[in-house]
Amino acid sequence: MIFGNVLNMETFIDLGLDPGSANTLMCIRDKGIVVDEPTIVAVASDTGKWLAIGREALSMHRKMHPGIHSIQPVSKGIIVDYDIAQRLFRELLHSVKPRILFGIHRLVISVPFGITEVEKRAFFDMATEHLGAKEAYLVYEPIAAAIGAGIDPFEPVTSLVVNLGADTTQIAVISLGGIVTGESLDVSGNRLDSDIIRYLREQNNLAISEYAAEQIKLHIAATDRLDRDGRLTVKGFNLRSGFPETQEISTAALSELITAPLQEIVTSIRKCIELLADNPDMAVDILERGICLAGGGAMLSGIDRKIQTATGLAVTIGNEPQTTVSKGLSTILENFEHYQPALISNKKKHKQ
């Protein structure tokens, strides 16, 4: 998708970057989200030549041979392969912008809550030195998610945001433009997929793909009450016979793999609220407003009902929760002066 044509000589853009472990999203001021692609690169094993990026690379990742390998340069919202990441972001941006003379005036990047100073510096260096941004800012994912959900973080009202990402779950209590308390959990959609793959390999000697695990996860999450004798048909590779095979798997056993991570999220939510014992008015705000659920994990059918039942708090999910953070970045870019105090800058004097 290209905005304008090769004669469009827009000189500078304001860009929002949400570098997720599963997907990278980009938004441009006044244009909204323009990039939503898997954060992955397919590379030739012998030469290192890039063969594909984004969705095309993900398709290759699922069925690659030894001559091709994939690289995922972002893990848990943090850059783990600096060179690959900055080049991938440039390529994704150029895929939607004509290859003309343009630059980035203001770049706002969403980052996980709890990120270290060294990790922040890596993002700033990439933004200014490799992406060429004149100004660079970071914003914590829960704050961006709150803004994307229509919450003004500067209001004297407390909000509880739970962002269910591909690699982490970010839980934060937000008030007056900052995070009062929060936690980043190693609970995610990717972890659930890995748990399902490991369980079937160990218990049934059945190897399945990441895609198959994701489909099983979606099926289990969509079912509120699973029959103890319920069965699910799963296709994979039998590790004993050495041949592909179809097995009938107990849905009750698989559902337990989802129950444990969900309980971790609920425990963390309760912990964050308990830390507000000295601020009862904040706790009352959360009781009245409930939980704002965002992120790709919020699309799991019934996840809101499960969290609401476990916590006793109302849970709301906006449209397209997987883009809530990016929507927040768009809003920040369009109302920059208002939201700037909630951002982290690379200048010596800044507010967090």
C-alpha positions as CSV (number, residue, x, y, z in Angstrom):
1,M,0.0,0.0,0.0
2,I,1.5,3.3,-1.1
3,F,0.4,6.7,0.0
4,G,0.6,9.2,-2.8
5,N,3.0,8.5,-5.7
6,V,6.6,9.0,-6.7
7,L,5.8,12.7,-7.2
8,N,4.7,13.1,-3.6
9,M,7.6,15.1,-2.2
10,E,6.7,15.1,1.5
11,T,10.0,15.9,3.1
12,F,9.5,14.7,6.7
13,I,7.2,12.3,8.5
14,D,6.3,11.7,12.1
15,L,6.5,8.0,12.8
16,G,5.3,5.6,15.5
17,L,7.1,2.2,15.8
18,D,5.7,-0.7,17.8
19,P,8.5,-3.4,17.5
20,G,6.8,-6.5,18.7
21,S,8.3,-9.9,19.0
22,A,5.6,-11.3,16.6
23,N,4.7,-8.3,14.6
24,T,6.1,-4.9,13.9
25,L,3.5,-2.1,13.4
26,M,4.3,1.4,12.2
27,C,2.0,4.4,12.0
28,I,2.5,7.8,10.3
29,R,0.9,11.0,11.7
30,D,-2.5,11.7,10.1
31,K,-2.3,8.4,8.1
32,G,-2.7,5.8,10.9
33,I,-1.2,2.4,10.8
34,V,0.7,1.7,7.6
35,V,2.7,-1.4,8.5
36,D,1.6,-4.5,10.2
37,E,4.1,-7.3,9.4
38,P,5.7,-10.3,11.2
39,T,9.0,-9.3,12.7
40,I,11.0,-11.9,10.8
41,V,13.6,-12.2,8.1
42,A,14.3,-15.2,5.8
43,V,18.0,-15.5,5.0
44,A,20.1,-17.8,2.7
45,S,22.2,-19.9,5.0
46,D,25.3,-19.9,2.7
47,T,25.5,-16.3,1.6
48,G,23.5,-14.4,4.2
49,K,21.4,-12.8,1.5
50,W,18.0,-11.6,2.5
51,L,15.3,-13.6,0.8
52,A,12.1,-12.3,2.3
53,I,10.7,-10.2,5.2
54,G,7.4,-10.0,7.0
55,R,4.6,-12.3,5.9
56,E,6.5,-13.8,3.1
57,A,9.4,-14.7,5.5
58,L,6.9,-16.2,8.0
59,S,5.5,-18.5,5.3
60,M,9.0,-19.6,4.4
61,H,9.8,-20.1,8.2
62,R,7.1,-22.7,8.5
63,K,8.5,-24.9,5.7
64,M,12.1,-24.1,5.3
65,H,15.0,-26.4,4.2
66,P,18.6,-26.3,5.5
67,G,19.6,-23.8,2.9
68,I,17.3,-21.1,4.5
69,H,17.1,-19.9,8.0
70,S,15.0,-17.3,9.7
71,I,15.9,-14.5,12.1
72,Q,13.6,-12.9,14.6
73,P,15.5,-9.8,15.8
74,V,13.1,-8.7,18.6
75,S,12.4,-10.8,21.7
76,K,10.1,-9.7,24.6
77,G,9.9,-6.2,23.0
78,I,13.7,-5.8,23.1
79,I,16.1,-5.8,20.2
80,V,18.3,-8.9,20.3
81,D,19.9,-8.5,16.9
82,Y,20.6,-4.8,16.4
83,D,21.8,-4.9,12.8
84,I,19.0,-7.1,11.5
85,A,16.4,-5.1,13.4
86,Q,17.3,-1.6,12.1
87,R,17.6,-2.9,8.5
88,L,14.2,-4.7,8.8
89,F,12.5,-1.6,10.1
90,R,13.9,0.5,7.2
91,E,12.8,-2.1,4.7
92,L,9.3,-2.2,6.1
93,L,9.0,1.6,6.1
94,H,10.2,1.7,2.5
95,S,7.6,-0.8,1.5
96,V,4.9,1.7,2.1
97,K,6.7,5.0,1.4
98,P,8.0,5.8,-2.1
99,R,11.8,5.7,-2.4
100,I,12.1,9.4,-2.5
101,L,13.8,12.0,-0.4
102,F,12.1,11.9,2.9
103,G,13.2,11.7,6.5
104,I,11.8,11.2,10.0
105,H,11.2,14.3,12.0
106,R,9.8,12.7,15.2
107,L,10.0,9.0,16.1
108,V,8.1,7.5,19.0
109,I,8.8,3.9,19.9
110,S,6.8,1.7,22.3
111,V,9.0,-0.2,24.8
112,P,8.2,-2.7,27.6
113,F,7.8,-1.5,31.1
114,G,10.9,-2.3,33.1
115,I,13.3,-1.8,30.2
116,T,16.9,-1.1,31.3
117,E,18.9,2.0,30.6
118,V,21.2,0.1,28.2
119,E,18.2,-1.2,26.3
120,K,16.7,2.3,26.1
121,R,20.0,3.5,24.7
122,A,19.9,0.9,22.0
123,F,16.5,2.1,20.8
124,F,17.7,5.7,20.8
125,D,20.8,4.9,18.9
126,M,18.8,3.0,16.3
127,A,16.3,5.8,16.0
128,T,18.8,8.6,15.4
129,E,21.8,6.9,13.9
130,H,20.2,4.3,11.7
131,L,16.7,5.5,11.0
132,G,17.7,9.1,10.9
133,A,15.1,10.6,13.2
134,K,15.7,14.2,14.2
135,E,13.9,13.6,17.5
136,A,13.4,10.3,19.3
137,Y,11.1,9.3,22.2
138,L,10.1,6.1,24.0
139,V,6.8,5.4,25.6
140,Y,6.0,2.4,27.8
141,E,3.7,-0.1,26.2
142,P,0.9,0.1,28.9
143,I,0.7,3.9,28.6
144,A,0.5,3.7,24.8
145,A,-2.1,1.0,25.1
146,A,-4.1,3.1,27.5
147,I,-4.0,6.0,25.1
148,G,-5.0,3.8,22.2
149,A,-8.0,2.5,24.2
150,G,-9.2,6.1,24.7
151,I,-7.8,6.7,28.2
152,D,-6.2,10.0,29.0
153,P,-3.3,8.9,31.2
154,F,-3.1,12.5,32.7
155,E,-6.5,12.3,34.2
156,P,-6.6,12.2,38.0
157,V,-8.2,8.8,37.7
158,T,-6.4,5.5,38.1
159,S,-6.5,2.9,35.3
160,L,-5.4,-0.7,35.2
161,V,-4.1,-1.9,31.8
162,V,-3.1,-5.4,30.9
163,N,-1.4,-5.8,27.5
164,L,-1.2,-9.4,26.4
165,G,1.7,-9.6,23.9
166,A,3.3,-12.3,21.9
167,D,6.2,-12.7,24.3
168,T,5.2,-10.9,27.5
169,T,2.2,-9.6,29.4
170,Q,2.5,-6.1,30.7
171,I,0.4,-5.1,33.7
172,A,0.4,-1.5,34.9
173,V,-1.5,0.8,37.2
174,I,-1.5,4.2,35.5
175,S,-2.3,7.6,37.0
176,L,-1.4,11.3,36.3
177,G,0.7,10.4,33.3
178,G,2.9,7.7,34.9
179,I,3.0,4.1,36.0
180,V,2.3,3.8,39.8
181,T,3.1,0.1,39.9
182,G,3.4,-2.6,37.2
183,E,5.0,-5.9,36.2
184,S,6.2,-7.6,33.1
185,L,5.4,-11.3,33.0
186,D,6.9,-14.1,30.9
187,V,3.4,-15.2,30.0
188,S,2.4,-14.9,26.4
189,G,0.7,-16.5,23.4
190,N,4.1,-17.8,22.2
191,R,4.7,-19.5,25.6
192,L,1.3,-21.2,25.3
193,D,2.2,-22.5,21.8
194,S,5.5,-23.8,23.1
195,D,3.8,-25.5,26.1
196,I,1.4,-27.2,23.7
197,I,4.2,-28.4,21.4
198,R,6.2,-29.7,24.4
199,Y,3.3,-31.5,26.0
200,L,2.4,-33.4,22.8
201,R,6.0,-34.3,22.1
202,E,6.5,-35.6,25.7
203,Q,3.1,-37.2,26.3
204,N,2.1,-38.4,22.8
205,N,5.4,-38.6,20.9
206,L,3.8,-36.2,18.4
207,A,5.7,-33.3,16.8
208,I,3.5,-30.5,15.6
209,S,4.2,-27.1,14.0
210,E,3.9,-23.7,15.7
211,Y,0.9,-23.0,13.5
212,A,-0.9,-26.2,14.6
213,A,-0.2,-25.3,18.3
214,E,-1.7,-21.9,17.7
215,Q,-4.9,-23.4,16.3
216,I,-5.1,-25.8,19.3
217,K,-4.7,-22.8,21.6
218,L,-7.5,-20.9,19.9
219,H,-9.8,-23.9,20.0
220,I,-9.2,-24.5,23.7
221,A,-9.5,-20.8,24.7
222,A,-12.8,-20.5,22.8
223,T,-14.4,-23.3,25.0
224,D,-15.6,-22.2,28.4
225,R,-16.3,-25.7,29.7
226,L,-14.5,-28.7,28.3
227,D,-15.9,-32.2,28.5
228,R,-13.4,-34.4,30.5
229,D,-13.9,-36.9,27.7
230,G,-13.7,-34.4,24.9
231,R,-11.2,-35.2,22.1
232,L,-9.5,-33.0,19.5
233,T,-8.1,-34.2,16.2
234,V,-4.4,-33.3,15.8
235,K,-2.1,-34.0,12.9
236,G,1.6,-34.2,13.3
237,F,4.7,-36.4,13.0
238,N,5.0,-39.5,15.1
239,L,8.5,-39.5,16.7
240,R,8.4,-43.2,17.2
241,S,7.1,-44.5,13.9
242,G,8.8,-41.8,11.8
243,F,5.6,-41.1,9.9
244,P,2.9,-38.4,9.8
245,E,-0.1,-39.3,11.9
246,T,-3.5,-38.2,13.2
247,Q,-4.2,-38.5,16.9
248,E,-7.2,-37.8,19.1
249,I,-6.0,-35.7,22.1
250,S,-7.8,-35.0,25.3
251,T,-9.1,-31.4,25.4
252,A,-9.2,-31.4,29.2
253,A,-5.5,-32.1,29.4
254,L,-4.7,-29.4,26.9
255,S,-6.9,-26.9,28.7
256,E,-4.7,-27.2,31.8
257,L,-1.8,-25.7,29.8
258,I,-3.8,-22.5,29.5
259,T,-5.1,-22.4,33.1
260,A,-1.6,-22.1,34.7
261,P,-0.4,-19.0,32.7
262,L,-3.8,-17.4,33.2
263,Q,-3.5,-17.8,36.9
264,E,-0.1,-16.1,36.8
265,I,-1.7,-13.0,35.2
266,V,-4.5,-13.0,37.7
267,T,-2.0,-13.3,40.6
268,S,0.0,-10.3,39.2
269,I,-3.2,-8.2,38.8
270,R,-4.1,-8.8,42.4
271,K,-0.5,-8.0,43.5
272,C,-0.6,-4.7,41.7
273,I,-3.9,-3.8,43.4
274,E,-2.6,-4.9,46.8
275,L,0.3,-2.5,46.5
276,L,-2.3,0.3,46.4
277,A,-3.2,-0.3,50.1
278,D,-1.9,3.1,51.0
279,N,-3.9,4.7,48.2
280,P,-7.5,3.4,48.6
281,D,-8.9,6.0,46.2
282,M,-6.8,4.4,43.4
283,A,-8.1,1.0,44.3
284,V,-11.7,2.3,44.2
285,D,-11.0,3.8,40.7
286,I,-9.9,0.4,39.5
287,L,-13.0,-1.2,41.1
288,E,-15.2,1.3,39.2
289,R,-13.4,1.3,35.9
290,G,-12.2,-2.3,35.7
291,I,-9.4,-3.7,33.6
292,C,-8.5,-2.5,30.1
293,L,-7.3,-5.5,28.1
294,A,-5.1,-5.0,25.0
295,G,-2.7,-6.9,22.8
296,G,-3.0,-9.8,20.5
297,G,-3.7,-12.2,23.4
298,A,-6.9,-10.3,24.1
299,M,-8.3,-11.8,20.9
300,L,-8.4,-15.3,22.5
301,S,-12.1,-16.0,22.7
302,G,-13.3,-15.9,26.3
303,I,-10.1,-14.5,27.8
304,D,-12.0,-11.5,29.1
305,R,-14.6,-13.6,30.8
306,K,-12.0,-15.8,32.4
307,I,-10.1,-12.8,33.9
308,Q,-13.3,-11.1,35.0
309,T,-14.5,-14.3,36.8
310,A,-11.1,-14.7,38.5
311,T,-10.7,-11.1,39.6
312,G,-14.2,-9.9,40.1
313,L,-13.3,-6.8,38.0
314,A,-15.1,-5.8,34.8
315,V,-12.9,-6.3,31.7
316,T,-13.2,-4.3,28.5
317,I,-11.5,-5.0,25.2
318,G,-11.5,-2.5,22.3
319,N,-11.8,-3.2,18.6
320,E,-8.7,-4.8,17.2
321,P,-6.8,-5.1,20.5
322,Q,-3.7,-6.2,18.7
323,T,-3.3,-2.6,17.4
324,T,-4.1,-0.8,20.6
325,V,-0.5,0.2,21.2
326,S,-0.1,1.5,17.7
327,K,-3.3,3.4,17.9
328,G,-1.9,5.0,21.0
329,L,1.3,6.0,19.1
330,S,-0.9,7.6,16.4
331,T,-2.7,9.6,19.0
332,I,0.5,10.7,20.6
333,L,1.9,11.9,17.2
334,E,-1.3,13.8,16.5
335,N,-1.4,15.5,19.9
336,F,2.3,15.5,20.7
337,E,2.5,18.5,23.0
338,H,-0.2,17.0,25.2
339,Y,1.4,13.6,25.6
340,Q,5.0,14.6,25.6
341,P,5.3,14.6,29.4
342,A,4.5,10.9,29.4
343,L,7.4,10.1,27.0
344,I,11.1,9.3,27.6
345,S,13.5,11.4,25.6
346,N,17.2,10.9,24.9
347,K,17.9,14.3,26.4
348,K,19.4,14.7,29.8
349,K,16.3,16.3,31.2
350,H,13.2,14.3,30.6
351,K,10.1,13.0,32.3
352,Q,9.3,9.3,32.6
